[in-house]
Each structure stands twice: as C-alpha cells, then as structure tokens.
Amino acid sequence: MNESDAPQRRILVLAHTGRDEARAVATQFCKALHQHGIALRLLKDEAAELALDLPGVETVEPSPDATEGCELAVVIGGDGTILRAAELAHDSGTPLLGVNLGHVGFLAEAESDDVEFTIDAIVHKRYTSEERLTIDVSVFRDGELVTSTWALNEASVEKAARERMLEVVVEVDGRPLSRWGCDGVVCATPTGSTAYNFSAGGPVVWPGVEALLMVPISAHALFARPMVVAPTSVLAVEVIARTDGAGVLWCDGRRTVDLPPGARIEVRRGRSPVRLVRLHQAPFTDRLVAKFDLPVAGWRGAAERRRRNNGGDHA
C-alpha cells in the first residue's frame, strides 16, 4: 500500500475550554496536527469556544460515538477532564493522551511545557498505550437491578446527609465481612489508588498490579482497615434497611445514584478497560516522586549499584 493510499489519521482533541491556558494549548495542538495532515475532531461546544479557522475540522456531540474511528484522543486539562474523556472513550477503546494543566494530574502523561515534544511524538507515532483496569458497578433494590455504571478510579458509597452516619454491611466474594457505621466506603482500582482512595487512607497500588481495593471512610469499628483483593473478587456494600439516612453512590466523582436504605451495590472488574497513552517508560515510582514532590535526598541506590557492578571496593 502506498502512503497516499493509507487511511487518514484522525484525532479527537478535548479540552477544559473554561481555562485560557487550556484553550491556548488546544489551539496549538490543533494547528500543528492539521499542518501535518492529521484530521481533527472536536466536540461542538468546545469547537465554538476555540473558534479555529481550520478547514475540514469535524465537530460531534459529546456521546460514546465521539471517539469512534479516532487513533487517539488528546485531552488537555486536569484529571477531571481526562475522566470526562474516559466516559466518551470507554466503549470504543480509543487511547487517551492527557496533557496536564491541573495540580497533580496522575492520569496525564504529558505536562503543558512538553507540548512540542508531545506533538512530535503523536505525528511520528512514538507512543504506546496500556490498559487500565476498570470496575463495573451494579445497584440493586429488593433483588432487582436498578442501575448499572462503571468507573476508572473508584465507586464510593457515601452518606447523603452530613449529620447522619451510614450503616453498611460489606461483603467479599459472597460472604459477609463486617458491619460498619461510617461516612462511606470506597471501592477503587489501582489507577484510582492515588485519587479518593489515597485521601481515604488506602494503599497506593502500582498500575501493573491487578487488584480491587475496599477502603472504609471514618468507620466506627474494630476491624476497619483498607483491603486489597483479587481482581476476580466481587465486592458488595449493603445499606442497612433500617438505617435513618439514605446514601449516594459516586462513580469517579462525576456520576451519582441515590441509594435508599436496603440498597445493595456490587463492584467487580470491568469488562472494558480504559487505554492510556504512554510517551515515556519511566517507572511508576518516579511518577509518584514527581507528582507528590516526595523527598528522596540522600538516596544512594544508583551509586551503590555502580559500585557493585564495578566489583566493589578492593583492599
């Protein structure tokens, strides 16, 4: 096949257009990709905000079909914007390349000062993608399924009223584990371990580990510890039927479901992973240090390895 016969590359550009910096970076991406002959797709509202004077730009509604046929989606903003993009790409499996304009930006691969490098990597296809485990979430009432949804980071069952405590029984693999009076329960993925799970006191789990996490929030109980279970496990949270207050289910902090007393929430490994683009092969440890600005002064590991590789000290 001649290069001219190859199908045209198409990329969705999605941005937090409420921020000046995001609009500027999105415009820079669009102009550069267009100049290299890559077809552009934008969400209609964002296209109106950017007001690009580029021929042939396709505009679409923000639906699960928005990413169909795209090589990847470039997402400009913070983790919230990337989670919004994940909703659009979940069904199609289109990889997401996050350009961080937020604070921590754990889901993003590039920073705003790496724009030219990132554009060059896209143009010359110098990138890979990795699958991130998701969770499927089901809500039952009186044995009937009332809602099905999913999450990339976490599903959290929380009390609906600040002054009330949530009474729940938690279950793992069909067996009851404990009853908690608590503010809520977080069920997270390894990707979400550095998000709400982290704030709730849960463990940081490397993305290469396949597991599900359950973390109680402010639980009044003797046994109320963060737990890591197999990716094949099924987690369940039952809201005690006689509890005074109702609860609410949050998925990725974006989608909510009201939970009446007696509701049952089941969490299992998702059928469809989310794909995130990688430009660098740096270890996750380095990402943790960079994102959280962790103190590592005094580390001698590299020097010690060099010394051992050189045969060590000789008398």
ABEGO torsion letter per residue (X at the ends): XBAAABBBBBBBBBBBAABAAAAAAAAAAAAAAAAAGBBBBBBAAAAAAAGBBBBGBBBBBBBAAAABGBABBBBBEBAAAAAAAAAAAAAAGBBBBBBBABAAGAABABBAAAAAAAAAAAAAGBBBBBBBBBBBBBBBBGGBBABBBBBAABBBBBBABAABBBBBBBBBGGBBABBBBBAEBBBBBAAAAABAAAAAGBBBBBAABBBBBBBBBGBBBABBBBBBBBAABBBBBBBBAABABBBBBBBGGABBBBBBBGBBBBBBBBABBBBBBBABABBAAAAAAAAAGBBABGBAAAAAAAAAAAGEBBX
